[in-house]
């Protein structure tokens, strides 16, 4: 029995184990061969029944099944590799065709690309990867530019001449800040008041309130740097409101030192009603000149949906006079609503206060909203617009042509 066991060990070591190692068998099969060669029936004493034999047929079946699994795994891996290579070739062809395809793509992204149900879904996924790659490149480029600028500033700061120049700039900036603060402090005593109505918190979303406060911060900075600033009043501003929290976010500790008047009272309780004028684009009255004795009110509201009539209705409820800027009188309005941002209104009012010139003041209106300034009287412009409309509509074309010919002949005779 011991000689048979030794013979089986030699057969397994000489033939089966090298074959399994050559074909990449798993360790489980080595353990299986060891258990077959060192089975408990062979390790038993002579008391074991000699009629019991090793089942080599079952062992052969197990070995063949393991080989088949390994072959199937290698075939599936080869198929997967071929599909990925084909997908990469397709992406290269699309890149050469000018489509938005990422330059670098991982195997996981390729698998998700192949799993897309339709061609349009594949294009959208590739476009998403392409935009993501561009975003990463832009962020990397910005970081490199920022690092280069920081290094350049450090190099300039290391030079002695540059340090002198920077110190001079700092001294000049500090002196200018003191001058601006002195002007604003004087305006708080002797200046003309300008009211920001902060009672539109319920009519706006959180994002719109943040945008409003951002525009008011720009307006305050513009007013601070002007030669004759306003005395700014923030009326109807309650503590712990959205307006108040956004102001603290922007100014932080400087909010308590800001040279403006902040109150939760309404402007009608502070100023006489006959001096108040509410500036709103919905007003039927047009502002002709800037009055230095009046107190103008600007509604602190920014709404993307442009809720018309909200500020006009509030002014009527309070019994206040309203006015609108003469945009149509001086500008050839093109597109868009006639609502302006708060910082644009501040620039216009400061220019009117200093110069009284409407053309200079209305230069702060965005140029995308108008074609140019009016150079002819309004009645002549209306005539030309009526002629253009009739030509577009196709009404009385012959009469319009005759009238145009008569006017043209009169101009020639006058010349």
C-alpha positions in Angstrom: 0.0 0.0 0.0 2.8 2.4 0.8 4.5 1.6 -2.5 1.2 2.5 -4.4 1.0 5.8 -2.5 4.6 6.7 -3.4 3.9 5.8 -7.0 0.9 8.1 -7.2 2.8 10.9 -5.7 5.5 10.6 -8.3 3.0 10.6 -11.1 1.3 13.7 -9.8 4.6 15.6 -9.3 6.1 14.6 -12.7 3.1 15.0 -15.0 0.1 16.8 -13.6 1.7 19.6 -11.6 3.9 20.9 -14.4 1.0 20.7 -16.8 -1.3 22.7 -14.5 1.4 25.3 -13.8 2.1 25.8 -17.6 -1.6 26.4 -18.3 -2.1 28.9 -15.4 -4.2 26.7 -13.2 -5.5 28.1 -10.0 -4.2 27.2 -6.6 -7.4 25.3 -5.8 -6.5 22.7 -8.4 -3.1 22.3 -6.7 -4.8 21.8 -3.4 -7.1 19.3 -5.1 -4.2 17.3 -6.4 -2.6 17.3 -3.0 -5.8 16.1 -1.4 -6.1 13.4 -4.1 -2.5 12.2 -3.7 -2.7 12.4 0.1 -6.2 11.2 0.5 -7.1 9.8 3.9 -7.8 6.4 2.5 -4.2 6.1 1.4 -2.9 7.4 4.8 -4.8 4.8 6.7 -3.1 1.8 8.2 -3.1 -1.7 6.8 -6.5 -2.1 8.5 -8.1 -0.1 5.5 -9.9 -2.3 3.0 -7.6 -3.1 0.0 -10.6 -3.2 -2.3 -11.1 0.6 -2.0 -9.4 2.5 -5.0 -8.9 6.1 -6.0 -11.6 7.5 -8.3 -9.4 8.9 -11.1 -12.3 9.4 -13.5 -13.9 12.0 -11.2 -10.5 13.6 -10.8 -10.1 13.9 -14.6 -13.6 15.5 -14.9 -12.7 18.1 -12.3 -9.4 18.9 -14.1 -11.1 19.2 -17.5 -13.8 21.5 -16.1 -11.1 23.7 -14.6 -9.3 23.9 -17.9 -12.6 24.8 -19.7 -13.3 27.6 -17.2 -9.8 29.0 -17.8 -10.3 28.8 -21.6 -13.7 30.6 -21.3 -12.2 33.3 -19.2 -9.4 33.9 -21.7 -11.9 34.0 -24.6 -14.2 36.5 -22.8 -11.2 38.7 -21.9 -10.1 38.6 -25.6 -13.6 39.5 -26.7 -13.7 42.4 -24.2 -10.3 43.7 -25.4 -11.4 43.5 -29.0 -14.6 45.5 -28.3 -12.7 48.2 -26.4 -10.2 48.4 -29.2 -13.1 48.8 -31.7 -14.6 51.5 -29.5 -11.3 53.4 -29.4 -11.1 53.3 -33.2 -14.6 54.7 -33.5 -13.7 57.5 -31.1 -10.6 58.3 -33.1 -12.7 58.4 -36.3 -15.2 60.8 -34.7 -12.3 63.0 -33.4 -10.9 63.2 -37.0 -14.4 64.0 -38.2 -14.5 67.1 -35.9 -16.9 65.9 -33.3 -16.6 66.7 -29.6 -14.7 63.7 -28.3 -12.4 63.7 -25.2 -8.7 63.2 -25.8 -8.1 60.8 -22.9 -10.8 58.2 -22.0 -10.6 55.4 -19.4 -11.8 51.8 -19.8 -14.7 52.4 -17.4 -15.8 55.4 -19.6 -15.4 53.3 -22.7 -17.6 50.6 -21.2 -20.3 53.1 -20.3 -20.0 54.5 -23.8 -20.6 51.0 -25.3 -23.5 50.4 -23.0 -25.4 53.6 -24.2 -28.7 52.5 -25.9 -28.6 54.8 -28.9 -26.2 56.8 -31.0 -27.5 60.1 -29.7 -26.9 59.0 -26.2 -23.4 58.1 -27.1 -22.8 61.5 -28.6 -24.3 63.2 -25.5 -22.1 61.2 -23.2 -18.9 62.0 -25.3 -19.9 65.7 -25.3 -20.2 65.6 -21.5 -16.8 64.0 -21.2 -15.3 66.5 -23.7 -16.7 69.5 -21.7 -15.5 68.0 -18.5 -12.0 67.6 -19.9 -12.1 71.2 -21.2 -13.2 72.5 -17.8 -10.3 70.7 -16.1 -7.8 72.1 -18.6 -9.1 75.6 -18.1 -8.9 75.2 -14.3 -5.4 74.0 -14.6 -4.4 76.9 -16.9 -6.0 79.4 -14.5 -4.1 77.9 -11.6 -0.8 78.1 -13.6 -1.4 81.7 -14.6 -2.3 82.6 -11.0 1.0 80.9 -9.8 3.0 82.8 -12.4 1.4 86.1 -11.4 2.2 85.3 -7.7 5.8 84.6 -8.6 6.1 87.8 -10.6 4.6 89.8 -7.8 7.1 88.2 -5.4 10.0 89.0 -7.7 8.8 92.6 -8.1 8.4 92.9 -4.3 12.0 91.7 -3.8 13.4 94.7 -5.9 14.1 97.9 -3.8 12.7 100.3 -6.4 9.5 98.4 -6.6 9.1 98.4 -2.9 9.4 102.1 -2.8 6.8 102.4 -5.6 4.4 100.0 -3.8 4.8 101.9 -0.6 4.0 105.1 -2.4 0.9 103.5 -3.9 -0.2 102.3 -0.5 0.2 105.8 1.0 -1.7 107.3 -1.9 -4.5 104.7 -1.6 -4.8 105.4 2.2 -4.9 109.1 1.6 -7.6 108.7 -1.1 -9.7 106.5 1.2 -9.5 109.2 3.9 -10.6 111.8 1.4 -13.5 109.7 0.2 -14.6 109.0 3.8 -14.4 112.7 4.6 -16.6 113.6 1.6 -19.2 110.9 2.6 -19.1 112.2 6.2 -19.8 115.7 4.9 -22.7 114.4 2.8 -24.3 112.8 5.8 -24.6 116.3 7.3 -25.0 118.6 4.3 -25.7 116.3 1.3 -28.8 115.5 -0.6 -30.5 112.3 0.7 -31.1 109.3 -1.5 -33.4 106.5 -0.2 -33.2 102.8 -1.0 -36.5 101.1 -0.3 -35.8 97.7 1.3 -39.4 96.5 1.6 -39.4 94.1 -1.4 -38.0 91.0 0.4 -41.2 89.1 0.1 -41.4 89.7 -3.7 -38.0 88.1 -4.4 -36.2 84.8 -4.0 -33.1 84.4 -2.0 -30.9 84.5 -5.1 -32.6 87.8 -6.2 -32.1 89.3 -2.8 -28.4 88.4 -2.9 -28.1 90.0 -6.4 -29.9 93.1 -5.1 -27.5 93.5 -2.2 -24.6 93.1 -4.6 -25.8 95.9 -6.8 -26.4 98.1 -3.7 -22.8 97.5 -2.6 -21.6 98.6 -6.0 -23.8 101.7 -5.8 -22.4 102.6 -2.3 -18.9 102.3 -3.7 -19.7 104.5 -6.7 -21.3 107.1 -4.4 -18.3 107.0 -2.1 -15.9 107.9 -4.9 -18.0 110.7 -6.4 -17.1 114.4 -6.0 -20.5 115.2 -4.5 -21.9 112.0 -2.9 -25.5 111.4 -1.7 -26.5 110.8 1.8 -27.7 107.2 1.4 -30.6 105.9 3.6 -31.5 102.2 3.9 -35.2 102.5 4.9 -37.4 99.5 6.0 -34.3 97.4 6.7 -35.1 95.1 9.6 -32.6 93.2 11.7 -31.9 89.6 10.8 -33.7 89.9 7.5 -32.4 88.5 4.2 -31.1 92.0 3.3 -29.3 92.4 6.6 -27.7 89.0 6.4 -26.4 89.6 2.9 -25.1 93.0 3.9 -23.1 91.4 6.7 -21.8 88.8 4.3 -20.4 91.5 2.0 -19.2 94.0 4.6 -18.5 91.8 7.6 -17.0 94.0 10.3 -17.2 97.2 8.2 -21.0 97.1 8.3 -21.1 98.9 11.6 -18.6 101.6 10.4 -20.4 102.2 7.0 -21.2 105.9 6.4 -24.9 105.4 5.6 -28.1 105.7 7.6 -29.8 102.4 8.3 -33.3 102.4 9.8 -36.3 100.1 10.0 -38.7 103.1 9.7 -40.4 104.0 6.4 -39.2 107.0 4.5 -42.6 108.7 4.9 -42.0 108.8 8.7 -38.5 110.5 8.2 -39.1 112.9 5.3 -42.1 115.1 4.3 -44.2 113.5 1.5 -44.1 116.6 -0.7 -40.3 116.2 -1.1 -40.3 112.5 -2.0 -40.2 111.3 -5.6 -40.4 107.5 -6.3 -38.3 106.5 -9.4 -40.0 103.7 -11.2 -40.0 102.6 -14.9 -43.8 102.1 -14.7 -44.6 105.7 -13.9 -46.6 107.7 -16.5 -44.8 110.9 -15.6 -41.4 111.4 -17.2 -38.5 113.1 -15.3 -37.4 116.3 -17.1 -34.7 117.7 -14.9 -32.9 116.8 -11.8 -34.2 118.6 -8.7 -31.6 119.1 -6.0 -34.3 119.9 -3.4 -36.2 116.7 -3.9 -35.5 113.3 -2.2 -35.5 110.4 -4.7 -36.4 106.9 -3.8 -35.1 103.8 -5.6 -36.8 100.5 -5.1 -34.3 97.8 -4.0 -35.7 95.1 -6.1 -34.1 92.8 -8.8 -36.5 90.3 -10.4 -35.7 88.2 -13.4 -39.4 87.8 -14.2 -39.8 91.7 -14.2 -43.0 92.1 -12.1 -44.4 95.3 -13.6 -46.2 97.8 -11.4 -45.0 96.6 -8.0 -43.1 99.8 -7.1 -45.7 102.0 -8.7 -48.5 100.4 -6.7 -46.4 100.9 -3.5 -45.9 104.6 -4.3 -49.6 105.1 -5.0 -50.6 103.4 -1.7 -48.3 105.8 0.1 -49.5 108.8 -1.9 -46.1 109.7 -3.3 -45.1 111.4 -6.5 -43.5 109.1 -9.2 -41.2 109.7 -12.1 -39.5 107.6 -14.8 -36.3 108.3 -16.7 -36.8 109.9 -20.2 -35.2 106.9 -22.0 -37.4 107.1 -25.1 -36.8 110.9 -25.4 -33.0 110.6 -25.7 -32.4 107.0 -26.8 -33.5 104.9 -29.8 -34.7 102.0 -27.7 -34.0 98.6 -29.3 -35.0 95.6 -27.2 -35.5 94.7 -23.5 -37.4 96.2 -20.6 -36.7 99.7 -19.4 -35.6 98.5 -16.0 -32.1 99.3 -15.0 -29.8 97.9 -12.3 -29.3 99.8 -9.1 -25.6 100.6 -9.8 -26.6 102.0 -13.2 -29.3 104.2 -11.6 -26.7 105.5 -9.1 -24.3 106.4 -11.9 -27.1 108.2 -13.8 -28.3 110.2 -10.7 -24.7 111.2 -9.7 -24.0 112.4 -13.3 -27.2 114.4 -13.4 -26.4 115.9 -10.0 -23.0 117.0 -11.1 -23.6 118.0 -14.7 -27.4 118.1 -15.4 -26.6 116.6 -18.9 -29.0 113.7 -19.8 -26.8 112.5 -22.7 -23.8 112.0 -20.4 -26.0 110.4 -17.7 -27.7 108.0 -20.1 -24.4 106.7 -21.4 -24.5 104.3 -18.4 -27.5 102.5 -19.9 -26.3 99.2 -21.5 -25.6 99.7 -25.2 -27.3 96.4 -26.1 -30.7 98.0 -25.2 -30.6 101.0 -27.6 -29.3 101.7 -31.1 -28.1 105.3 -30.4 -29.0 108.7 -29.2 -31.9 110.7 -30.8 -30.6 113.4 -33.2 -34.0 114.4 -34.8 -37.2 115.8 -33.2 -39.6 113.2 -32.0 -42.4 113.9 -34.5 -40.0 113.3 -37.5 -38.9 110.0 -36.0 -42.6 109.0 -35.6 -43.2 109.8 -39.2 -40.3 107.7 -40.4 -41.3 104.8 -38.1 -44.9 104.9 -39.5 -43.5 104.8 -43.0 -41.3 101.8 -42.1 -44.3 100.0 -40.5 -46.5 100.6 -43.5 -43.8 99.3 -45.8 -43.4 96.2 -43.7 -47.1 95.5 -43.5 -47.6 96.1 -47.2 -50.4 98.7 -46.7 -50.8 101.6 -49.1 -47.4 101.0 -50.7 -48.0 103.1 -53.7 -49.2 106.1 -51.6 -46.1 105.7 -49.4 -43.8 105.7 -52.4 -45.5 108.8 -53.9 -45.2 110.6 -50.6 -41.6 109.6 -50.2 -40.9 110.8 -53.8 -42.6 114.2 -53.1 -40.5 114.7 -49.9 -37.4 113.7 -51.7 -38.1 116.2 -54.5 -38.7 119.0 -52.0 -35.4 118.3 -50.3 -33.6 118.4 -53.7 -35.2 121.8 -54.6 -34.3 123.2 -51.2 -30.7 122.2 -51.7 
